[in-house]
């Protein structure tokens, strides 16, 4: 599998963890964020290579990241898709894009297993640009570690 580009919206939690992982591992990254670089913890740091949408509404960046990716992975600690994660799945479906939900609870905390599932998904769908989404930190405070561990397990050999 060739290199993949990681995109996300820059929100705290899953989005930010994906960008942090990509930057730390030399993996290309980017994505769309709301006008003003808004996130729940204030303006998104400029170190994250994100482009602002015309709107301050989160849903536009969610839609545009789904649109501009080949597929989406939604990483959660719990079993259910809620709020922004559910909106992401709906947007990807409406755009005819494949998506995968990897729950830490369903995977019994096994990041290597989740990483294999993600890697197989990317190979099966010939993914070059992967939208990484999931809950914000205030909703699932430990999602950052899960995202980093799964991305590492999936793409450590890139």
Phi and psi in degrees as GROMACS dihedral restraints (atoms count N, CA, C in turn):
[ dihedral_restraints ]
;  ai    aj    ak    al  type     phi  dphi    fc
    3     4     5     6     1   -78.3    20    10
    4     5     6     7     1   176.2    20    10
    6     7     8     9     1   -61.5    20    10
    7     8     9    10     1   147.5    20    10
    9    10    11    12     1  -116.8    20    10
   10    11    12    13     1   147.5    20    10
   12    13    14    15     1   -97.2    20    10
   13    14    15    16     1   134.8    20    10
   15    16    17    18     1   -99.2    20    10
   16    17    18    19     1   128.3    20    10
   18    19    20    21     1  -124.7    20    10
   19    20    21    22     1   152.3    20    10
   21    22    23    24     1  -160.8    20    10
   22    23    24    25     1   176.9    20    10
   24    25    26    27     1   -94.2    20    10
   25    26    27    28     1    -4.4    20    10
   27    28    29    30     1    84.0    20    10
   28    29    30    31     1     2.4    20    10
   30    31    32    33     1   -64.1    20    10
   31    32    33    34     1   159.1    20    10
   33    34    35    36     1   -59.8    20    10
   34    35    36    37     1   162.1    20    10
   36    37    38    39     1    88.4    20    10
   37    38    39    40     1  -130.7    20    10
   39    40    41    42     1   -60.0    20    10
   40    41    42    43     1   -46.5    20    10
   42    43    44    45     1   -57.2    20    10
   43    44    45    46     1   -52.5    20    10
   45    46    47    48     1   -65.8    20    10
   46    47    48    49     1   -39.1    20    10
   48    49    50    51     1   -61.6    20    10
   49    50    51    52     1   -38.8    20    10
   51    52    53    54     1   -64.1    20    10
   52    53    54    55     1   -43.9    20    10
   54    55    56    57     1   -65.9    20    10
   55    56    57    58     1   -42.3    20    10
   57    58    59    60     1   -59.4    20    10
   58    59    60    61     1   -45.2    20    10
   60    61    62    63     1   -62.4    20    10
   61    62    63    64     1   -45.7    20    10
   63    64    65    66     1   -61.5    20    10
   64    65    66    67     1   -47.6    20    10
   66    67    68    69     1   -61.4    20    10
   67    68    69    70     1   -41.8    20    10
   69    70    71    72     1   -68.2    20    10
   70    71    72    73     1   -24.3    20    10
   72    73    74    75     1  -110.6    20    10
   73    74    75    76     1    11.0    20    10
   75    76    77    78     1    67.7    20    10
   76    77    78    79     1    25.2    20    10
   78    79    80    81     1   -94.0    20    10
   79    80    81    82     1   132.0    20    10
   81    82    83    84     1   -56.7    20    10
   82    83    84    85     1   141.5    20    10
   84    85    86    87     1  -149.6    20    10
   85    86    87    88     1   165.9    20    10
   87    88    89    90     1   174.2    20    10
   88    89    90    91     1  -150.2    20    10
   90    91    92    93     1   132.6    20    10
   91    92    93    94     1  -177.6    20    10
   93    94    95    96     1  -104.9    20    10
   94    95    96    97     1   143.5    20    10
   96    97    98    99     1  -133.2    20    10
   97    98    99   100     1   162.9    20    10
   99   100   101   102     1   -64.7    20    10
  100   101   102   103     1   152.9    20    10
  102   103   104   105     1   -51.1    20    10
  103   104   105   106     1   134.8    20    10
  105   106   107   108     1    86.5    20    10
  106   107   108   109     1    -0.5    20    10
  108   109   110   111     1    56.2    20    10
  109   110   111   112     1    39.6    20    10
  111   112   113   114     1   -70.1    20    10
  112   113   114   115     1   137.8    20    10
  114   115   116   117     1  -146.8    20    10
  115   116   117   118     1   171.3    20    10
  117   118   119   120     1   -65.2    20    10
  118   119   120   121     1   -20.7    20    10
  120   121   122   123     1  -101.9    20    10
  121   122   123   124     1    14.4    20    10
  123   124   125   126     1   108.9    20    10
  124   125   126   127     1  -165.1    20    10
  126   127   128   129     1   -62.1    20    10
  127   128   129   130     1   138.6    20    10
  129   130   131   132     1   -70.1    20    10
  130   131   132   133     1   131.8    20    10
  132   133   134   135     1   -55.4    20    10
  133   134   135   136     1   136.2    20    10
  135   136   137   138     1   -64.8    20    10
  136   137   138   139     1   -11.8    20    10
  138   139   140   141     1   -64.6    20    10
  139   140   141   142     1   -20.4    20    10
  141   142   143   144     1   -86.6    20    10
  142   143   144   145     1   121.7    20    10
  144   145   146   147     1   -78.3    20    10
  145   146   147   148     1    71.7    20    10
  147   148   149   150     1  -109.3    20    10
  148   149   150   151     1   150.6    20    10
  150   151   152   153     1  -107.6    20    10
  151   152   153   154     1   135.1    20    10
  153   154   155   156     1   -77.5    20    10
  154   155   156   157     1   138.6    20    10
  156   157   158   159     1   -79.3    20    10
  157   158   159   160     1   166.7    20    10
  159   160   161   162     1   -68.1    20    10
  160   161   162   163     1   -20.4    20    10
  162   163   164   165     1  -106.5    20    10
  163   164   165   166     1   149.9    20    10
  165   166   167   168     1   -82.2    20    10
  166   167   168   169     1    -9.0    20    10
  168   169   170   171     1   -74.6    20    10
  169   170   171   172     1   133.5    20    10
  171   172   173   174     1   -61.5    20    10
  172   173   174   175     1   -32.4    20    10
  174   175   176   177     1   -62.6    20    10
  175   176   177   178     1   -31.6    20    10
  177   178   179   180     1   -65.8    20    10
  178   179   180   181     1   -44.2    20    10
  180   181   182   183     1   -66.5    20    10
  181   182   183   184     1   -34.2    20    10
  183   184   185   186     1   -61.3    20    10
  184   185   186   187     1   -47.4    20    10
  186   187   188   189     1   -64.2    20    10
  187   188   189   190     1   -45.4    20    10
  189   190   191   192     1   -69.7    20    10
  190   191   192   193     1   -35.7    20    10
  192   193   194   195     1   -67.6    20    10
  193   194   195   196     1   -38.5    20    10
  195   196   197   198     1   -64.4    20    10
  196   197   198   199     1   -43.1    20    10
  198   199   200   201     1   -61.7    20    10
  199   200   201   202     1   -43.3    20    10
  201   202   203   204     1   -88.0    20    10
  202   203   204   205     1     4.7    20    10
  204   205   206   207     1  -108.6    20    10
  205   206   207   208     1   164.8    20    10
  207   208   209   210     1   -83.2    20    10
  208   209   210   211     1   -25.3    20    10
  210   211   212   213     1  -166.7    20    10
  211   212   213   214     1   168.8    20    10
  213   214   215   216     1  -127.0    20    10
  214   215   216   217     1   139.1    20    10
  216   217   218   219     1  -114.8    20    10
  217   218   219   220     1   132.7    20    10
  219   220   221   222     1  -111.4    20    10
  220   221   222   223     1   117.1    20    10
  222   223   224   225     1  -108.1    20    10
  223   224   225   226     1   124.6    20    10
  225   226   227   228     1  -135.1    20    10
  226   227   228   229     1   162.6    20    10
  228   229   230   231     1   -91.0    20    10
  229   230   231   232     1   -31.7    20    10
  231   232   233   234     1   -92.7    20    10
  232   233   234   235     1  -179.0    20    10
  234   235   236   237     1   -90.6    20    10
  235   236   237   238     1   -22.5    20    10
  237   238   239   240     1   -99.4    20    10
  238   239   240   241     1   145.3    20    10
  240   241   242   243     1   -86.6    20    10
  241   242   243   244     1   127.8    20    10
  243   244   245   246     1  -132.4    20    10
  244   245   246   247     1   160.5    20    10
  246   247   248   249     1    42.8    20    10
  247   248   249   250     1  -118.5    20    10
  249   250   251   252     1   -63.0    20    10
  250   251   252   253     1   -33.7    20    10
  252   253   254   255     1   -65.9    20    10
  253   254   255   256     1   -41.7    20    10
  255   256   257   258     1   -65.9    20    10
  256   257   258   259     1   -41.9    20    10
  258   259   260   261     1   -60.5    20    10
  259   260   261   262     1   -37.7    20    10
  261   262   263   264     1   -64.2    20    10
  262   263   264   265     1   -46.4    20    10
  264   265   266   267     1   -60.7    20    10
  265   266   267   268     1   -41.8    20    10
  267   268   269   270     1   -63.9    20    10
  268   269   270   271     1   -45.2    20    10
  270   271   272   273     1   -63.9    20    10
  271   272   273   274     1   -43.2    20    10
  273   274   275   276     1   -62.3    20    10
  274   275   276   277     1   -43.4    20    10
  276   277   278   279     1   -61.8    20    10
  277   278   279   280     1   -46.4    20    10
  279   280   281   282     1   -60.9    20    10
  280   281   282   283     1   -30.1    20    10
  282   283   284   285     1   -91.0    20    10
  283   284   285   286     1     4.0    20    10
  285   286   287   288     1    70.8    20    10
  286   287   288   289     1    24.6    20    10
  288   289   290   291     1   -99.8    20    10
  289   290   291   292     1   139.1    20    10
  291   292   293   294     1   -68.7    20    10
  292   293   294   295     1   149.3    20    10
  294   295   296   297     1  -145.2    20    10
  295   296   297   298     1   156.2    20    10
  297   298   299   300     1  -136.3    20    10
  298   299   300   301     1   133.2    20    10
  300   301   302   303     1  -105.8    20    10
  301   302   303   304     1   122.2    20    10
  303   304   305   306     1  -116.9    20    10
  304   305   306   307     1   106.9    20    10
  306   307   308   309     1   -96.8    20    10
  307   308   309   310     1   130.9    20    10
  309   310   311   312     1   -60.4    20    10
  310   311   312   313     1   -39.1    20    10
  312   313   314   315     1   -64.9    20    10
  313   314   315   316     1   -46.2    20    10
  315   316   317   318     1   -66.6    20    10
  316   317   318   319     1   -35.6    20    10
  318   319   320   321     1   -83.9    20    10
  319   320   321   322     1     9.3    20    10
  321   322   323   324     1    52.9    20    10
  322   323   324   325     1    34.8    20    10
  324   325   326   327     1    72.5    20    10
  325   326   327   328     1     9.2    20    10
  327   328   329   330     1   -88.5    20    10
  328   329   330   331     1    93.2    20    10
  330   331   332   333     1   -65.9    20    10
  331   332   333   334     1   -30.7    20    10
  333   334   335   336     1   -65.4    20    10
  334   335   336   337     1   -42.0    20    10
  336   337   338   339     1   -62.8    20    10
  337   338   339   340     1   -47.3    20    10
  339   340   341   342     1   -62.2    20    10
  340   341   342   343     1   -38.9    20    10
  342   343   344   345     1   -62.5    20    10
  343   344   345   346     1   -41.3    20    10
  345   346   347   348     1   -63.3    20    10
  346   347   348   349     1   -42.5    20    10
  348   349   350   351     1   -61.8    20    10
  349   350   351   352     1   -41.8    20    10
  351   352   353   354     1   -66.8    20    10
  352   353   354   355     1   -44.7    20    10
  354   355   356   357     1   -61.9    20    10
  355   356   357   358     1   -44.7    20    10
  357   358   359   360     1   -60.8    20    10
  358   359   360   361     1   -41.4    20    10
  360   361   362   363     1   -60.3    20    10
  361   362   363   364     1   -45.0    20    10
  363   364   365   366     1   -65.7    20    10
  364   365   366   367     1   -39.3    20    10
  366   367   368   369     1   -67.5    20    10
  367   368   369   370     1   -47.0    20    10
  369   370   371   372     1   -59.1    20    10
  370   371   372   373     1   -36.8    20    10
  372   373   374   375     1  -102.8    20    10
  373   374   375   376     1     9.2    20    10
  375   376   377   378     1    49.0    20    10
  376   377   378   379     1    58.6    20    10
  378   379   380   381     1   -83.8    20    10
  379   380   381   382     1   123.9    20    10
  381   382   383   384     1  -106.3    20    10
  382   383   384   385     1   -32.6    20    10
  384   385   386   387     1  -124.2    20    10
  385   386   387   388     1   118.6    20    10
  387   388   389   390     1  -112.4    20    10
  388   389   390   391     1   121.6    20    10
  390   391   392   393     1   -83.4    20    10
  391   392   393   394     1   122.1    20    10
  393   394   395   396     1  -107.1    20    10
  394   395   396   397     1   124.5    20    10
  396   397   398   399     1  -136.2    20    10
  397   398   399   400     1   172.4    20    10
  399   400   401   402     1   159.6    20    10
  400   401   402   403     1  -173.6    20    10
  402   403   404   405     1   -70.9    20    10
  403   404   405   406     1   155.7    20    10
  405   406   407   408     1   -75.2    20    10
  406   407   408   409     1   162.5    20    10
  408   409   410   411     1   -60.7    20    10
  409   410   411   412     1   -34.0    20    10
  411   412   413   414     1   -69.7    20    10
  412   413   414   415     1   -21.3    20    10
  414   415   416   417     1   -91.1    20    10
  415   416   417   418     1   -39.4    20    10
  417   418   419   420     1  -137.0    20    10
  418   419   420   421     1    86.6    20    10
  420   421   422   423     1   -58.9    20    10
  421   422   423   424     1   -22.0    20    10
  423   424   425   426     1  -104.0    20    10
  424   425   426   427     1    11.8    20    10
  426   427   428   429     1   -66.7    20    10
  427   428   429   430     1   -28.9    20    10
  429   430   431   432     1   -55.2    20    10
  430   431   432   433     1   -48.2    20    10
  432   433   434   435     1   -63.0    20    10
  433   434   435   436     1   -41.8    20    10
  435   436   437   438     1   -60.9    20    10
  436   437   438   439     1   -45.8    20    10
  438   439   440   441     1   -60.4    20    10
  439   440   441   442     1   -50.6    20    10
  441   442   443   444     1   -59.7    20    10
  442   443   444   445     1   -44.9    20    10
  444   445   446   447     1   -64.6    20    10
  445   446   447   448     1   -41.7    20    10
  447   448   449   450     1   -69.0    20    10
  448   449   450   451     1   -44.7    20    10
  450   451   452   453     1   -62.3    20    10
  451   452   453   454     1   -40.6    20    10
  453   454   455   456     1   -62.4    20    10
  454   455   456   457     1   -45.2    20    10
  456   457   458   459     1   -63.9    20    10
  457   458   459   460     1   -36.3    20    10
  459   460   461   462     1   -77.2    20    10
  460   461   462   463     1   -38.8    20    10
  462   463   464   465     1  -123.6    20    10
  463   464   465   466     1    15.9    20    10
  465   466   467   468     1   -61.9    20    10
  466   467   468   469     1   -20.8    20    10
  468   469   470   471     1   -95.9    20    10
  469   470   471   472     1     5.4    20    10
